[in-house]
Amino acid sequence: LKYSEHELKIIVMCMFRDAGFIEKFSIPEIRLWNLLGKMQELYQKNKYHNFIHAVDVCQYTYLLITQKCVLKILSDFERFV
């Protein structure tokens, strides 16, 4: 909760870069940035299901898909999806 929504977008970008998704799937970073901005804009402004919650879920998913045991059983595409 200490990060601004702008900082949260940067964090998501870092997760995508670190997971190798941007390079492996030729994702233009500006398109990902714009998608995150649109998601941020369209999320409802309520206390739980909001952009902050979406980033929280994304971070937890990132944590799971970067574990060695998951890397062994899921393809890059499966992890990206």
Backbone hydrogen bonds, N-H to C=O, Kabsch-Sander energy under -0.5 kcal/mol:
donor,donor_aa,acceptor,acceptor_aa,energy
8,L,4,S,-2.2
9,K,5,E,-1.8
10,I,6,H,-1.7
11,I,7,E,-2.2
12,V,8,L,-2.3
13,M,9,K,-2.3
14,C,10,I,-2.2
15,M,11,I,-2.1
16,F,12,V,-2.4
17,R,13,M,-2.3
18,D,14,C,-3.0
19,A,15,M,-2.3
20,G,17,R,-1.3
21,F,16,F,-1.6
22,I,16,F,-0.9
24,K,20,G,-2.7
25,F,21,F,-2.2
26,S,23,E,-1.0
27,I,22,I,-2.0
31,R,28,P,-0.8
32,L,28,P,-1.8
33,W,29,E,-2.8
34,N,30,I,-2.5
35,L,31,R,-2.4
36,L,32,L,-2.6
37,G,33,W,-2.1
38,K,34,N,-2.3
39,M,35,L,-2.7
40,Q,36,L,-2.7
41,E,37,G,-2.2
42,L,38,K,-2.4
43,Y,39,M,-1.9
46,N,44,Q,-1.5
50,N,48,Y,-1.9
54,A,50,N,-2.2
55,V,51,F,-2.3
56,D,52,I,-2.1
57,V,53,H,-2.5
58,C,54,A,-2.3
59,Q,55,V,-2.7
60,Y,56,D,-2.1
61,T,57,V,-2.6
62,Y,58,C,-2.7
63,L,59,Q,-2.3
64,L,60,Y,-2.1
65,I,61,T,-2.8
66,T,62,Y,-1.0
67,Q,64,L,-1.4
70,V,67,Q,-0.6
71,L,67,Q,-2.4
72,K,68,K,-1.4
73,I,69,C,-0.8
73,I,70,V,-0.6
74,L,70,V,-2.5
79,R,75,S,-2.4
80,F,76,D,-2.4
81,V,77,F,-2.6
